[in-house]
Amino acid sequence: MSKSGQGHDTPQYRAPRNHCFGCGQDNPEGMRLRFRFDEGRKRFVGRFRIAKKYQGPPGHVHGGIIATILDEAMGKVNKLRSVIALTRSMEVEYLKPVPLGKPLVVEGWEVRVRGRRHSNAAEIRNEAGDVLARSKGLFIAIDPHAMFARHISRNSRRDFLVNKAR
């Protein structure tokens, strides 16, 4: 199982290209967030600075971008179970304004798994360790091949089936 935190791949599904707005390295307009897995704490961690193009209030990050970052961090946690899971719902608490251009950390972790229902949490902190925003989310595990089949080219589908057989 890959715990690199990159992209939307699991042993069952490897996206041919990743155009995800949050983490997709193939999306020139996206945020290109990167995560690493902290083995000891069982958390996915991302370190970043937010560019001015994501501004909401003057000098601070737009609330929708904050939610995107938290959603990405929680979504990475599903890799621990080798599943692709889609966000069903999430709750965000905006505790303090998130500054643009300053070093930030986001962490995502698992709270509970019951069947296909994966409950995860995340928080964004500043350099001093202050929690600026946090979230809880419910993710539903899906069959990625069935759901995304029409979006996968014939060659990618063949590669998928070869990789799945390994």
N, C-alpha and C positions, 0 to 999 in steps of 0.2 A: 504494500500500500504506500502510495506517495503521500508524504506529509509536508511537501515543500511549500504548500500554500499557494502554488501558482496555478492559475486557470481553473477550469471546470472538468478536470479529469479524475477518474477513479479507475480501478482495474477493470470495471465493466464497461466504461465509456470514455473514450478519449476524443475530445472535440478536435476536428481538423484544424481549425483556427479559432482563436478566442477574441471575439469582438465585444465582450462584456464591457459595459461602460465603467464599472468599478475596477475590475482587475485585468481586463483584456489587454495583453501586450500587442495585439494586432489592431487595436482601435486607436488611431492617431488623435481622436477627439476625446478619448476616455481619460480616466484618472490614473490608470496603470498602477494601482496599489499593489504592493508586494507584502507577503506575509512569510513568517518562518514559524516552525512549530517548536514550542518550548516543551521538550519531552518531560522534564521534571514536574512542571506545573500543568501539563496537558492543556495548554492554551496556544492559540494562534496569535502571533504578535506582529503588528505592522508599525513601522516608524516612518514618519513623513512630515512634510510641510505642505500647507495648502496654498496654492497660487491665487493671485488676486482675481483671476477670471471666475473663481467660485465664491465671490463676495456676496453677502446678503447685506446686513447692516454695515455701515462704514467701518473698514478695518477688521471685519469678522466674517466667518464662514456662513453661507446660506444654510438654513435649517434642513433643506432637502438634501444637501450634500452631506451634512452630518448624519442624517438617516441612512444615506447610501453607504457611508464608511462603516457604520455600525452593522448594517445588513450584510456587507461583505465579510466582516470579521465573524459574525455569527454563522454565515453560510460556509465558511472554510471549516468550521468545526465538524460538519457532516462528513468530511474526509476521514475522520477517525473511525467511522462505521462503514467506510467504503460505499457510500451511497450518494446519489444525486438527489437533493431535496430542495423543493421550491418553497419560498416564503409564503406562508398562508396569512400570517398576521404578525405585526410587531408593534411594540409600545416603546416610545422614545421619551426620555426625560431630559429636557434641556436645562441643565443646572446652572451653567455659567456660559457667557459668550465664548466661542471658540475663535481664537485669533488667527488671522492670516499670516503666513510666512514664518511662523514660530514652530520649533520642534514639538511634535505631538506623538503620542503612542496610542494605539488602539489594541485591545485584547478581546478575544472571543473565547468562550468556554461552554462546555456542555452542562446542562442542568439536569435533564432527564430524557430518557428514551422509552417510549411505550409503543411497540409495533412500528408503524410507519411515521409516528408523530415524534419529532425531535424538538425538544425545548432547549434553546440556547440563550446565552446572555453575552453582552459586550459592554465595554466602556472606553471612552476617550479621555486621556489624561494629558496634562501639560508637563513640562520639564520638572516642575516642583512636585508632581504626583497628585495634583488636585484633579478630581473627577469633574470633567466639564459636561459630559453627556453620557447617558447609559441607556441600554435597551434590553428588552426581553423579546424573544421571537419564537414563533411556532413554525416549523418546517415540516413538510410532508414529503417523504421519500417516494420517488417515482421511478418508472422504468424508462430510462433515458432513450433507449433505442426506439421504443414504441412512440414516445412523445415527440422525439426530434427526427424521426426517420425521413420525413419530407424535406428536412433542412440539410440532410447529409448527402453529399454527392455519391454517385455509384462507386467511385474509387475509394472514398472514405468509408463507405458501408462495407466494402470488401475488406479493407484494412481493419475495420472494427471487428468483423467476424473472425479474421485471422488472429487478431490480438486476444479476442475473447476465448478462442480455442486453446491458447497457450497456458 
